[in-house]
């Protein structure tokens, strides 16, 4: 009876068996040098991407920018900590930009428990009533997790491109479709940008410049514990209740018998059998 009470108490507190657990990990993220850029204005629509077929479809709207990117490892742990990106789009003097859309593609990996590999994205979008000379963003690439990961093994469910780069269908490269496909995944990323700096005006003949600093923070990852981990956790919860209950029961028994609060008698079956 005494062994059963701690089990029932631990079970009823909904903490004996864990269905999900979490840990913190620094993901291994690399910019794939793949992106889609669109600049828009009243009479302006400029497109460029790293996908040749999409550039072919852009036709007269295509404009080739100058792009610089670098990833830095600030703490020396062998993993990139941030991406610094600059896109300088050549502009005509008569063109004006009031809206910018950029989607960047990353290779995203987790390795502490399950070996997770997937393609992820960062979507940047901003519009202004005033024609600008450039835009600057500084944000964090955060993990969006809809379900817990397995505790071990290889997990590459989403290690596939969100864009069919061999397609000649313009809808395959549309921002809305890329974002919808990414959001439909149970594991994805999003760019958390507290604020956007919009600069104006633009000098005649100067390019429109997009500068972005995208930081790769550590993440709290949810996972499904193994059977051994669940058993260990359950055993700890059980012992945490059994030990004080056992201690209290033993001292209560000694107190009751020492103070003769419970009627008792000594029976010597061995001696009785000997006398017979």
MARTORDREN-718794 format. One record per residue (C-alpha): residue number from 1; z, x, y. Coordinates in pm, 1 decimal. Layout:
+-----+----------+----------+----------+
: num :       up :     east :    north :
+-----+----------+----------+----------+
: NUM :        Z :        X :        Y :
...
+-----+----------+----------+----------+
END
This chain:
+-----+----------+----------+----------+
: num :       up :     east :    north :
+-----+----------+----------+----------+
:   1 :      0.0 :      0.0 :      0.0 :
:   2 :     89.8 :    280.8 :    240.6 :
:   3 :   -245.8 :    451.4 :    170.7 :
:   4 :   -438.5 :    133.4 :    247.9 :
:   5 :   -286.8 :     51.4 :    588.6 :
:   6 :   -424.2 :    364.8 :    769.4 :
:   7 :   -772.8 :    297.6 :    632.1 :
:   8 :   -769.9 :    -64.0 :    750.8 :
:   9 :   -633.6 :     38.7 :   1090.8 :
:  10 :   -899.7 :    310.7 :   1136.3 :
:  11 :  -1174.9 :     74.2 :   1025.5 :
:  12 :  -1067.2 :   -204.2 :   1261.6 :
:  13 :  -1063.8 :     28.2 :   1562.8 :
:  14 :  -1442.4 :     73.9 :   1521.2 :
:  15 :  -1409.4 :    449.2 :   1532.3 :
:  16 :  -1388.9 :    550.4 :   1168.6 :
:  17 :  -1761.9 :    572.2 :   1096.1 :
:  18 :  -1992.3 :    710.2 :   1364.0 :
:  19 :  -2348.9 :    582.2 :   1372.7 :
:  20 :  -2455.3 :    794.7 :   1669.3 :
:  21 :  -2335.2 :   1121.8 :   1817.7 :
:  22 :  -2456.7 :   1341.2 :   2101.6 :
:  23 :  -2486.9 :   1702.9 :   2199.9 :
:  24 :  -2613.0 :   1899.2 :   2499.8 :
:  25 :  -2919.1 :   2121.7 :   2477.1 :
:  26 :  -3149.1 :   2313.8 :   2707.6 :
:  27 :  -3501.1 :   2199.1 :   2610.5 :
:  28 :  -3788.7 :   2441.5 :   2576.1 :
:  29 :  -4047.4 :   2309.8 :   2824.2 :
:  30 :  -4383.4 :   2458.3 :   2917.6 :
:  31 :  -4644.6 :   2330.0 :   3160.1 :
:  32 :  -4969.8 :   2286.0 :   2966.9 :
:  33 :  -5188.9 :   2352.1 :   3273.1 :
:  34 :  -5319.3 :   1997.2 :   3230.0 :
:  35 :  -5308.7 :   1743.4 :   3512.0 :
:  36 :  -5488.0 :   1462.2 :   3692.0 :
:  37 :  -5493.2 :   1445.3 :   4074.1 :
:  38 :  -5604.9 :   1165.7 :   4304.8 :
:  39 :  -5597.7 :   1165.0 :   4685.8 :
:  40 :  -5673.3 :    840.8 :   4867.3 :
:  41 :  -5715.8 :    718.6 :   5222.4 :
:  42 :  -5898.5 :    449.9 :   5418.6 :
:  43 :  -6239.5 :    606.3 :   5348.3 :
:  44 :  -6125.4 :    878.5 :   5111.3 :
:  45 :  -6109.2 :    890.6 :   4732.8 :
:  46 :  -6086.9 :   1240.0 :   4581.9 :
:  47 :  -6037.4 :   1312.2 :   4212.2 :
:  48 :  -5986.6 :   1617.8 :   3997.8 :
:  49 :  -5840.9 :   1689.3 :   3655.9 :
:  50 :  -5822.0 :   1959.0 :   3392.4 :
:  51 :  -6028.2 :   1735.6 :   3159.8 :
:  52 :  -6402.0 :   1815.3 :   3184.1 :
:  53 :  -6524.0 :   1470.7 :   3076.4 :
:  54 :  -6311.8 :   1298.8 :   3340.2 :
:  55 :  -6449.1 :   1533.2 :   3605.3 :
:  56 :  -6798.2 :   1439.5 :   3488.0 :
:  57 :  -6712.2 :   1070.1 :   3530.6 :
:  58 :  -6570.1 :   1131.5 :   3879.8 :
:  59 :  -6916.7 :   1226.9 :   4010.1 :
:  60 :  -6918.0 :   1215.4 :   4393.3 :
:  61 :  -6539.5 :   1178.9 :   4410.8 :
:  62 :  -6488.3 :   1512.9 :   4234.2 :
:  63 :  -6335.4 :   1793.3 :   4440.1 :
:  64 :  -6214.6 :   2122.3 :   4290.3 :
:  65 :  -5881.7 :   2245.0 :   4432.0 :
:  66 :  -5708.7 :   2581.8 :   4429.5 :
:  67 :  -5407.1 :   2566.7 :   4200.8 :
:  68 :  -5116.2 :   2807.3 :   4156.6 :
:  69 :  -4835.0 :   2763.1 :   3906.5 :
:  70 :  -4551.6 :   2969.6 :   3767.9 :
:  71 :  -4253.4 :   2902.7 :   3543.4 :
:  72 :  -3933.4 :   3099.6 :   3597.9 :
:  73 :  -3632.5 :   3173.4 :   3379.3 :
:  74 :  -3345.3 :   3196.8 :   3627.3 :
:  75 :  -3054.5 :   3247.0 :   3385.5 :
:  76 :  -3225.4 :   3487.9 :   3143.7 :
:  77 :  -3183.5 :   3274.2 :   2830.8 :
:  78 :  -3549.4 :   3303.4 :   2735.0 :
:  79 :  -3628.6 :   2942.4 :   2832.8 :
:  80 :  -3809.4 :   2831.6 :   3149.7 :
:  81 :  -3584.0 :   2667.0 :   3407.6 :
:  82 :  -3839.0 :   2539.9 :   3655.6 :
:  83 :  -4206.7 :   2503.8 :   3742.6 :
:  84 :  -4337.3 :   2585.7 :   4088.3 :
:  85 :  -4680.1 :   2430.0 :   4149.0 :
:  86 :  -4917.0 :   2431.5 :   4443.1 :
:  87 :  -5241.6 :   2234.1 :   4464.0 :
:  88 :  -5461.7 :   2293.6 :   4769.7 :
:  89 :  -5742.7 :   2037.9 :   4788.9 :
:  90 :  -6031.6 :   2123.0 :   5027.9 :
:  91 :  -6094.1 :   1844.5 :   5279.4 :
:  92 :  -6359.7 :   1746.6 :   5529.4 :
:  93 :  -6259.9 :   1705.5 :   5890.8 :
:  94 :  -6338.2 :   1333.9 :   5873.7 :
:  95 :  -6122.4 :   1269.4 :   5565.3 :
:  96 :  -5764.8 :   1146.1 :   5580.5 :
:  97 :  -5510.9 :   1123.3 :   5297.2 :
:  98 :  -5243.2 :    854.2 :   5294.1 :
:  99 :  -5165.5 :    835.2 :   4921.2 :
: 100 :  -5124.5 :   1094.5 :   4646.5 :
: 101 :  -5098.0 :   1049.9 :   4267.4 :
: 102 :  -5048.3 :   1336.9 :   4023.3 :
: 103 :  -4964.6 :   1336.4 :   3654.6 :
: 104 :  -4864.4 :   1663.1 :   3485.6 :
: 105 :  -4851.2 :   1729.2 :   3111.6 :
: 106 :  -4585.6 :   1938.6 :   2936.6 :
: 107 :  -4504.8 :   2072.6 :   2593.7 :
: 108 :  -4144.3 :   1960.7 :   2526.7 :
: 109 :  -3928.7 :   2098.2 :   2242.8 :
: 110 :  -3574.3 :   2052.3 :   2112.7 :
: 111 :  -3441.1 :   2278.5 :   1838.0 :
: 112 :  -3059.8 :   2262.5 :   1811.5 :
: 113 :  -3056.6 :   1988.8 :   1545.1 :
: 114 :  -3389.7 :   1824.7 :   1461.7 :
: 115 :  -3698.4 :   2032.4 :   1546.9 :
: 116 :  -3857.6 :   1803.2 :   1806.4 :
: 117 :  -4201.4 :   1869.8 :   1951.8 :
: 118 :  -4385.9 :   1629.5 :   2180.4 :
: 119 :  -4617.8 :   1604.0 :   2477.6 :
: 120 :  -4444.3 :   1473.7 :   2787.0 :
: 121 :  -4543.4 :   1390.3 :   3144.0 :
: 122 :  -4423.4 :   1402.1 :   3502.5 :
: 123 :  -4571.1 :   1142.9 :   3737.3 :
: 124 :  -4572.4 :   1202.2 :   4113.4 :
: 125 :  -4681.4 :    930.4 :   4353.4 :
: 126 :  -4630.8 :    877.9 :   4722.9 :
: 127 :  -4798.4 :    691.3 :   5007.9 :
: 128 :  -4756.0 :    694.1 :   5383.2 :
: 129 :  -4882.1 :    494.4 :   5676.3 :
: 130 :  -4964.4 :    822.8 :   5850.1 :
: 131 :  -5240.0 :   1054.8 :   5730.3 :
: 132 :  -5080.1 :   1374.0 :   5605.1 :
: 133 :  -5142.8 :   1743.2 :   5575.0 :
: 134 :  -4943.9 :   1783.3 :   5257.4 :
: 135 :  -4659.2 :   1669.0 :   5039.0 :
: 136 :  -4361.1 :   1851.5 :   4893.5 :
: 137 :  -4147.5 :   1727.7 :   4601.9 :
: 138 :  -3844.0 :   1876.5 :   4430.8 :
: 139 :  -3716.7 :   1699.6 :   4121.1 :
: 140 :  -3586.7 :   1719.9 :   3766.9 :
: 141 :  -3783.0 :   1648.8 :   3449.8 :
: 142 :  -3540.7 :   1422.3 :   3262.9 :
: 143 :  -3541.8 :   1299.1 :   2904.8 :
: 144 :  -3571.5 :    925.2 :   2837.2 :
: 145 :  -3440.5 :    836.1 :   2489.2 :
: 146 :  -3461.7 :    484.5 :   2342.8 :
: 147 :  -3333.2 :    565.1 :   1992.9 :
: 148 :  -3126.4 :    837.4 :   1828.3 :
: 149 :  -3302.6 :   1134.6 :   1670.7 :
: 150 :  -3245.2 :   1249.1 :   1311.2 :
: 151 :  -2983.9 :   1520.8 :   1267.4 :
: 152 :  -3223.3 :   1765.7 :   1101.3 :
: 153 :  -3582.2 :   1821.1 :    990.4 :
: 154 :  -3907.2 :   1827.1 :   1185.5 :
: 155 :  -3975.7 :   1541.1 :   1427.7 :
: 156 :  -4326.5 :   1545.5 :   1572.1 :
: 157 :  -4402.4 :   1173.8 :   1603.3 :
: 158 :  -4520.1 :   1213.1 :   1963.8 :
: 159 :  -4679.8 :   1553.9 :   1935.3 :
: 160 :  -5016.1 :   1407.3 :   2030.3 :
: 161 :  -5206.0 :   1395.6 :   2357.0 :
: 162 :  -5158.4 :   1092.1 :   2578.3 :
: 163 :  -5517.0 :   1133.7 :   2697.0 :
: 164 :  -5826.4 :   1124.1 :   2479.1 :
: 165 :  -5992.3 :   1423.5 :   2643.4 :
: 166 :  -6316.7 :   1369.5 :   2451.0 :
: 167 :  -6362.7 :   1016.7 :   2585.7 :
: 168 :  -6622.9 :    911.9 :   2840.5 :
: 169 :  -6435.6 :    589.2 :   2914.1 :
: 170 :  -6277.3 :    607.3 :   3263.2 :
: 171 :  -5988.3 :    378.6 :   3158.8 :
: 172 :  -5861.4 :    648.8 :   2919.7 :
: 173 :  -5780.8 :    863.9 :   3223.3 :
: 174 :  -5637.5 :    589.3 :   3444.5 :
: 175 :  -5284.1 :    654.2 :   3570.3 :
: 176 :  -5169.8 :    306.3 :   3468.2 :
: 177 :  -5282.9 :    355.7 :   3108.0 :
: 178 :  -5131.9 :    705.0 :   3080.3 :
: 179 :  -4797.7 :    581.7 :   3213.6 :
: 180 :  -4802.7 :    273.9 :   2990.1 :
: 181 :  -4870.7 :    485.4 :   2679.8 :
: 182 :  -4591.2 :    723.7 :   2775.3 :
: 183 :  -4339.9 :    444.2 :   2842.2 :
: 184 :  -4420.9 :    283.6 :   2506.9 :
: 185 :  -4274.8 :    587.5 :   2330.4 :
: 186 :  -3911.3 :    592.4 :   2220.4 :
: 187 :  -3883.6 :    950.3 :   2345.8 :
: 188 :  -4043.8 :   1058.3 :   2671.8 :
: 189 :  -3975.2 :   1221.7 :   3007.5 :
: 190 :  -3979.8 :   1115.2 :   3370.2 :
: 191 :  -3959.7 :   1299.2 :   3699.7 :
: 192 :  -3643.5 :   1226.8 :   3895.8 :
: 193 :  -3729.8 :   1296.4 :   4260.2 :
: 194 :  -3455.9 :   1219.3 :   4516.2 :
: 195 :  -3689.7 :   1254.8 :   4814.1 :
: 196 :  -4046.9 :   1343.0 :   4910.8 :
: 197 :  -4136.1 :   1543.9 :   5220.6 :
: 198 :  -4460.5 :   1426.2 :   5383.9 :
: 199 :  -4606.9 :   1661.2 :   5643.5 :
: 200 :  -4852.3 :   1572.1 :   5921.9 :
: 201 :  -5088.8 :   1616.7 :   6095.4 :
: 202 :  -5354.8 :   1820.4 :   5917.8 :
: 203 :  -5556.3 :   2073.3 :   6110.6 :
: 204 :  -5932.0 :   2031.3 :   6105.2 :
: 205 :  -6080.3 :   2199.6 :   5800.0 :
: 206 :  -5741.5 :   2266.8 :   5643.6 :
: 207 :  -5678.0 :   2164.6 :   5282.5 :
: 208 :  -5432.9 :   1898.9 :   5176.0 :
: 209 :  -5153.0 :   2081.8 :   4995.0 :
: 210 :  -4924.6 :   1939.8 :   4725.8 :
: 211 :  -4622.1 :   2156.0 :   4649.3 :
: 212 :  -4392.2 :   2065.9 :   4363.7 :
: 213 :  -4080.6 :   2225.3 :   4219.9 :
: 214 :  -3995.0 :   2068.6 :   3885.5 :
: 215 :  -3665.5 :   2176.9 :   3732.8 :
: 216 :  -3586.4 :   2167.6 :   3361.6 :
: 217 :  -3218.2 :   2066.5 :   3327.3 :
: 218 :  -3013.5 :   2059.1 :   3007.0 :
: 219 :  -2997.4 :   1718.7 :   2840.9 :
: 220 :  -2746.8 :   1512.4 :   2642.5 :
: 221 :  -2934.0 :   1417.1 :   2324.9 :
: 222 :  -2830.3 :   1130.9 :   2094.8 :
: 223 :  -2873.3 :   1177.8 :   1718.7 :
: 224 :  -2780.7 :   1015.6 :   1386.1 :
: 225 :  -2508.2 :   1218.9 :   1210.6 :
: 226 :  -2549.5 :   1337.2 :    852.7 :
: 227 :  -2349.4 :   1180.9 :    567.8 :
: 228 :  -2124.7 :   1487.3 :    554.3 :
: 229 :  -2052.6 :   1467.0 :    928.0 :
: 230 :  -1972.4 :   1095.8 :    898.2 :
: 231 :  -1739.9 :   1161.3 :    603.4 :
: 232 :  -1563.7 :   1442.5 :    790.4 :
: 233 :  -1515.1 :   1224.4 :   1097.7 :
: 234 :  -1388.8 :    933.6 :    886.9 :
: 235 :  -1142.3 :   1159.3 :    700.3 :
: 236 :  -1003.7 :   1291.6 :   1029.8 :
: 237 :   -956.3 :    937.1 :   1160.2 :
: 238 :   -783.6 :    836.3 :    837.5 :
: 239 :   -547.2 :   1136.8 :    833.8 :
: 240 :   -464.8 :   1084.6 :   1203.0 :
: 241 :   -310.2 :    748.8 :   1110.0 :
: 242 :   -181.7 :    835.4 :    762.2 :
: 243 :     33.4 :   1132.2 :    871.6 :
: 244 :    254.3 :    947.6 :   1125.9 :
: 245 :    277.5 :    639.2 :    903.5 :
: 246 :    383.2 :    849.4 :    606.8 :
: 247 :    639.5 :   1034.6 :    820.5 :
: 248 :    781.6 :    708.4 :    957.4 :
: 249 :    794.1 :    542.7 :    614.3 :
: 250 :    980.1 :    834.7 :    454.7 :
: 251 :   1240.9 :    850.8 :    730.2 :
: 252 :   1280.8 :    474.0 :    728.3 :
: 253 :   1341.6 :    482.0 :    355.2 :
: 254 :   1603.0 :    757.2 :    388.3 :
: 255 :   1776.2 :    568.2 :    670.1 :
: 256 :   1790.9 :    240.5 :    478.8 :
: 257 :   1936.3 :    394.1 :    163.8 :
: 258 :   2171.0 :    632.8 :    346.9 :
: 259 :   2328.9 :    346.2 :    539.1 :
: 260 :   2319.9 :    109.1 :    242.2 :
: 261 :   2115.0 :   -149.7 :    429.4 :
: 262 :   1925.0 :   -227.6 :    110.7 :
: 263 :   2095.4 :   -317.9 :   -216.9 :
: 264 :   2030.8 :    -58.6 :   -484.8 :
: 265 :   2146.6 :     43.5 :   -831.8 :
: 266 :   2112.9 :    354.1 :  -1043.5 :
: 267 :   1961.7 :    303.7 :  -1385.7 :
: 268 :   1972.6 :    580.0 :  -1644.2 :
: 269 :   1732.3 :    484.6 :  -1921.7 :
: 270 :   1750.4 :    832.8 :  -2071.8 :
: 271 :   2126.6 :    819.8 :  -2110.7 :
: 272 :   2114.6 :    467.5 :  -2249.2 :
: 273 :   1864.2 :    566.7 :  -2510.7 :
: 274 :   2081.3 :    864.9 :  -2611.3 :
: 275 :   2391.6 :    648.6 :  -2657.8 :
: 276 :   2198.5 :    411.7 :  -2877.9 :
+-----+----------+----------+----------+
END
